[in-house]
Amino acid sequence: MKMNRKLTWMLLVGVGMSFTQCKDSGSDVKPDDENELITSVTLKFTEQGTTNVSSFSYKDADGDGGNAATKFDTITLKPATTYTLTIELLDESKTPVDDITKEVEEESDEHLFVYTPSPASLMTYTYGDKDVNNFVIGLTGKAVTGAAGDGKLKVQLRHQPGAKNGKPEPGSDDVNLDFTLKVK
């Protein structure tokens, strides 16, 4: 009998709790902004002190997923050289082509480029631009190559609406590419 009462009370408390609601915090929850459709990424390396520009591209006509990329260049740079690095993003699924670079620039307080060489000794990157909140963006910057070697350059565009803090987290990827990097 005692066991039945305990079980009944536990059941009543459990059912009662399932009907209670949390107090409204008073702040509206904003839906996440959509990530950009980017079908083309071009990295432009301009050798410091010259007009020599080397461009390397990634193209995927239907964006992430679906069909494989139609172009994925290998980045080849000189050792111990300083470059100005700029990036161009396009959505070529639209007519006319949509220049996502301008959109990222306009919404720079929501975007962050992250350039990660592997191994790290292949290249260092220094940001050359900042948003209105004084956080780095990465549309332009300085890339300095190290000694000759092979590896990867991960290029990420982090989408961080309302949460950008100058770090890669939080957020989601608009772009996440692993270019082959050759310094020779």
PyMOL commands that set and color helices and strands:
alter all, ss='L'
color gray80, all
select helices_A, chain A and resi 2-18+100-106+108-110+120-122
alter helices_A, ss='H'
color red, helices_A
select strands_A, chain A and resi 40-47+53-59+71-72+75-77+82-91+98-99+111-118+123-127+140-145+149-159+172-183
alter strands_A, ss='S'
color yellow, strands_A
deselect
rebuild
show_as cartoon
